[in-house]
Amino acid sequence: MQTVHIYSRIGADGVLKFSLPLGAQDANKDVVITIQSVERTESEVPQKPWNEFLDATYGSCAGLGVERGPQGTYEVRETLD
């Protein structure tokens, strides 16, 4: 048994939406989900600084062989006066 904590916010429509991929080894197993309200201020919400996010994701597609194709040329337009 494992315990997973997910912090999410119930939407304005009153619906809680979340997705939790656990892997094929956990397929077809029964689970129990417990809902517990948490009172906290915005400053207490765990957030990663933007720099940490960029460091963690930079280069994640480098080995996929994605290339930027030719961009073509821009059309010449009349100037606005």
Summary of the structure (lengths in Angstrom):
residues: 81
radius of gyration: 22.7
end to end distance: 70.4
largest distance: 70.4
contacts: 49
relative contact order: 0.09
helix: 21%
strand: 0%
